[in-house]
């Protein structure tokens, strides 16, 4: 993006992303601005679960969790798979989801759960 600046300072080395890229990032941060949605996303970074189990883990009603899951799925942060009549959700296998997972754990100062037999906390989704 080439912009004529009012002062003749050298800003040629600064690469400016397009407006649409900032819009997409803003929408993602807005989506995760809700603490309940953030908790649900974090839980799904560590396991695959149905609505009822997610609701129990985050201590919310199933309809409320379903609402948040729809929004997370529409954003591409989580995926779903059907097994019979049950739908199971988990974090998407994408760079964005993995980076957000790490960012949440860093900001909240929590660690991934340790699976039996593992020596260190899981750092991958």
C-alpha positions in Angstrom: 0.0 0.0 0.0 1.5 3.3 -1.1 0.5 6.3 0.9 1.7 9.9 0.5 2.7 11.1 4.0 2.6 14.7 5.1 6.2 14.6 6.6 9.1 13.5 4.4 10.4 10.8 6.9 11.6 7.5 5.5 8.9 4.9 6.1 9.6 2.9 3.0 10.7 -0.2 5.1 7.3 -0.3 6.9 5.0 -2.7 5.2 1.3 -1.8 5.7 -1.2 -4.6 5.5 -4.4 -3.9 3.6 -7.5 -2.7 5.4 -9.3 -6.1 4.9 -6.6 -7.9 6.8 -7.2 -5.6 9.8 -10.9 -6.1 9.5 -10.5 -9.9 9.6 -8.2 -9.7 12.7 -10.6 -7.3 14.4 -13.6 -9.7 13.8 -11.6 -12.6 15.3 -10.6 -10.6 18.4 -14.2 -9.4 18.8 -15.4 -13.0 18.6 -12.9 -14.0 21.4 -13.8 -10.9 23.4 -16.5 -12.9 25.1 -15.0 -14.8 28.1 -17.4 -17.7 27.7 -16.5 -18.2 24.1 -12.9 -18.0 25.0 -13.2 -20.7 27.7 -15.1 -23.0 25.2 -12.4 -22.5 22.6 -9.7 -23.3 25.1 -11.4 -26.5 26.2 -11.8 -27.6 22.6 -8.1 -27.0 22.1 -7.5 -29.9 24.5 -10.3 -32.4 23.7 -13.1 -33.3 21.3 -16.4 -33.1 23.0 -20.2 -33.0 22.5 -22.3 -30.0 23.5 -23.5 -31.6 26.7 -19.9 -32.3 27.9 -18.7 -28.9 26.9 -21.5 -27.3 28.8 -20.6 -29.4 31.9 -16.9 -28.4 31.6 -17.6 -24.7 31.4 -20.6 -24.8 33.7 -23.1 -23.3 31.2 -26.4 -24.5 29.7 -26.4 -26.5 26.6 -28.3 -23.9 24.6 -25.8 -21.2 25.6 -22.9 -23.4 24.6 -24.6 -24.3 21.3 -24.9 -20.6 20.5 -21.2 -20.0 21.1 -20.2 -23.2 19.2 -22.1 -21.9 16.1 -20.2 -18.7 16.2 -16.8 -20.4 16.7 -17.6 -22.8 13.9 -18.6 -20.1 11.5 -15.3 -18.3 12.2 -13.3 -21.4 11.3 -11.8 -21.8 14.8 -13.5 -25.1 15.5 -14.6 -28.0 13.5 -17.4 -30.6 14.0 -17.9 -34.2 13.1 -21.0 -36.2 13.4 -21.1 -39.7 14.9 -24.6 -41.1 14.7 -26.9 -38.5 16.3 -24.1 -36.9 18.3 -21.9 -34.0 17.0 -18.4 -33.6 18.4 -16.4 -30.4 18.3 -12.7 -29.6 18.5 -10.4 -26.8 17.7 -9.6 -26.5 14.0 -6.2 -27.7 12.8 -5.1 -24.3 11.6 -2.3 -21.9 12.3 -4.7 -19.3 13.5 -6.3 -21.7 16.1 -2.9 -22.9 17.3 -1.6 -19.3 17.7 -4.7 -18.2 19.5 -4.4 -21.3 21.8 -0.8 -20.3 22.7 -1.8 -16.7 23.2 -4.6 -17.5 25.5 -2.4 -19.7 27.7 0.3 -17.1 27.8 -2.1 -14.3 28.7 -4.1 -16.2 31.3 -0.9 -17.9 32.5 -2.3 -21.4 32.4 -0.7 -24.5 31.0 -2.1 -27.2 28.8 -3.3 -30.3 30.7 -0.8 -33.1 30.9 -2.0 -36.4 29.5 -1.1 -39.6 31.4 2.3 -40.8 30.4 3.3 -37.3 29.0 6.3 -35.6 30.7 5.4 -32.1 29.7 2.2 -30.2 29.0 0.8 -30.4 25.5 1.7 -27.5 23.3 -0.2 -28.5 20.2 -3.9 -28.6 19.5 
